[in-house]
Amino acid sequence: MRVYKLNENESSLGFTHCIRLAYSAVAADNDFNVAAATTTINAIPLAAGDSVVGALAHVYCKTTPAGAGLSAPLVSVGVTGVPAQMVASGPLAAGRSQMAIGPAATAGGPYESDGSAKFVTVTLASTSNLSLATAGEVFVYVAILRAADLGRVQG
């Protein structure tokens, strides 16, 4: 998994961060190298007062996670303890996007961290072990307002 903080030009669509999940032949770099049907990845840490603008989250599947025996891959995006806070669980298919505009079906809108160990999470699921994947690339875009950044802006 790689997390990118988007620059000013890249963030013009309203997103501040991009999370890239991808298959790799190198086990340590393979985000699907999990001997389970479901995994939740702690992608971006949230400090006290940080807010995830839950009304704006986007999943783009560039390459469908695939491999012999792997079927029906799903993804959801949330925060620690609420795996579908921003994007409800949905199928991954090449070229397909899932976008949350407003709260996901199971949760409620923007999220503010209370300062405990919280993360933006990405949950991957399948009907079989995710480690069967031999391909796959998924991008998750989120908008995060950092309390530390807002504290520096004074009028």
N, C-alpha and C positions, 0 to 999 in steps of 0.2 A: 504494500500500500504506500502510496505517496500522497502527500497533502501539499497543495500549492496555494499560496496567498496570491490572489490575482492582482495584477498591476492596474493602474488607473484606466488604461485602455481596455483591458480584458474585463474589468468589472463594470463596464458601461451598461450591462444588462441587469445590474442590481445584485449580482452575486459577489461575495468577497473571497470565497475559498472553493477550490476544486479538489475532490478526493478521487484518486485513480486507483481502481482495483483491476489487477490483470493476472493472467496466467503467465508463468515463466517456467522453463525447463529446469531452472535453478530452484531447488526446493525452498531455500531461505527467502527467495524473492517472489514465490508463488502465493498469491492471496487466496487461492482456492485449495491450498494444501492442508485440508482439515479432514480428519477421519471421522466426520459426523455429517448428518444431513442438514444441520443448521449451525451457523456461527454468527456471533455478533462481534463486530470489530469496533474498538474504541478508536475513533479516527481523529477527532480534534478536541483537546482539553478545553474546558470552560472555567474561567476564574469567576470569583464572586462578582455578581452584577453584570456579567456578560449576557447578552441576549441573542438568541437565535431567532431571526425573523421567520417564524414558522409558516408564514403565509407565502414564502417564496423559497421553494426547494425543487430541485430538478434532477432526475436520473436520466442519463443517456446511455444506451447500450450500443457500443460500437461493434463488438463481436459477442455473440451469444456464448455464454459458458457452455461448452459441449465436450463430450468424450463418451467412450463406450460405457454404457450403463448409467450415464448421467441424464436425468430427465426433469423437466418442469422446473427450471431454476427460477427463483423468486427473489425480490429485493424489497426492503423497506428502509426508511431513514427516520431516525428518531434521536432521542437523548437517553442517557442512562436511566433505565427503569421503565421507559415508554418507547419500545422499539419502532412504533409507527407514528410518532408524534408529528412528523412533517409529511412523509410520503407513505401511504398505506401499502401493504404488501401487494406486489403485482408482478406479472411475468416479465422476464428478460428476453427480448428478441432483438436481433440486429437491426439497427436503424430506428428502433422504437424509443420514444421518450415517455417518461411519466413525470408529471408536474403537479405539485400541490399548490393550489391557489385557494387560500383559506385553510382551515384546520383539516388534518387527515381525518378519516372516518372514526378513528378510535381516540382522538385527543383534541387538544384545544389551542390552536393558534400560536402566537409568539411564546417563546420559552425564555425565562430568565433564570440563570444559575443562582442557587442559594449559597454557593461557595464550597459545598462539599465536593467530593471527587466526581465530577460530572463530565461527560463527553458527548459530542455529536457521535452517534453510532450508525453503522450500516449493518443490517442483518441480511445475510445470504442464506437461502434455504433451497432444498431440492428433495426429491423423493428418494434419493440415494446419497452416498457419501460425496461431498464436494471434491474430495481428493481425486475423483475419477476424471475431473476436467483436464482436457489437453488443449483448451483454447478458451478465450474469454477476455473481454476488456470492457469495463464499465466506469463511467464518470458520474460523480455526484457533485452537484453545485449547491452551495448554501450561502446564506447571507448572515454574517455575525457582526453584531455591534459590540465592540470591546469597551468595557467600563473604563479601563485605564486610558483609552484614547479619548473618550467623552470627557473625562475629568480634566484633560489638558485644554479643552476648549472652554474658554471663559469669556463672558461678554462684559 
